Amino acid sequence: MAIILRLDRVMADRKISLNELSERVGISNVNLSKLKTGKVSAIRFSTLNAICKALDCQPGDILEYISDD
């Protein structure tokens, strides 16, 4: 897959735990953990918006494109 999730890196930079972000965003720890580890194939814009708001970041800070070549 060419899109890589960098949520773990942004969370570490902001010094925020999975539990704290889960509470701020309003999604379960399990679903947030799947996002953090990249074990998802899609993310809702509403979820991405809530994560960016909670972490004070841009979507490009969380998502990275890497060519398959």
Contacts in CASP RR format, 6 or more apart in sequence:
PFRMAT RR
TARGET T0000
AUTHOR 0000-0000-0000
METHOD contacts of the structure
MODEL  1
MAIILRLDRVMADRKISLNELSERVGISNVNLSKLKTGKVSAIRFSTLNA
ICKALDCQPGDILEYISDD
1 41 0 8 1.000
2 65 0 8 1.000
2 66 0 8 1.000
2 67 0 8 1.000
2 68 0 8 1.000
3 63 0 8 1.000
3 64 0 8 1.000
3 65 0 8 1.000
3 66 0 8 1.000
4 38 0 8 1.000
4 63 0 8 1.000
4 64 0 8 1.000
4 65 0 8 1.000
4 66 0 8 1.000
5 35 0 8 1.000
5 36 0 8 1.000
5 38 0 8 1.000
5 40 0 8 1.000
5 43 0 8 1.000
5 62 0 8 1.000
5 63 0 8 1.000
5 64 0 8 1.000
6 61 0 8 1.000
6 62 0 8 1.000
6 63 0 8 1.000
6 64 0 8 1.000
7 35 0 8 1.000
7 36 0 8 1.000
7 38 0 8 1.000
7 51 0 8 1.000
7 62 0 8 1.000
8 36 0 8 1.000
8 37 0 8 1.000
10 55 0 8 1.000
10 57 0 8 1.000
10 61 0 8 1.000
10 62 0 8 1.000
11 17 0 8 1.000
11 18 0 8 1.000
11 21 0 8 1.000
11 36 0 8 1.000
11 55 0 8 1.000
14 55 0 8 1.000
14 56 0 8 1.000
14 57 0 8 1.000
16 54 0 8 1.000
16 55 0 8 1.000
18 29 0 8 1.000
18 32 0 8 1.000
18 33 0 8 1.000
18 36 0 8 1.000
19 29 0 8 1.000
21 32 0 8 1.000
21 51 0 8 1.000
21 54 0 8 1.000
21 55 0 8 1.000
22 28 0 8 1.000
22 29 0 8 1.000
22 32 0 8 1.000
24 50 0 8 1.000
24 54 0 8 1.000
25 32 0 8 1.000
25 47 0 8 1.000
25 50 0 8 1.000
25 51 0 8 1.000
25 54 0 8 1.000
26 50 0 8 1.000
27 47 0 8 1.000
27 50 0 8 1.000
34 40 0 8 1.000
35 43 0 8 1.000
35 47 0 8 1.000
35 51 0 8 1.000
48 59 0 8 1.000
48 62 0 8 1.000
51 62 0 8 1.000
52 58 0 8 1.000
52 59 0 8 1.000
52 61 0 8 1.000
52 62 0 8 1.000
55 61 0 8 1.000
55 62 0 8 1.000
END
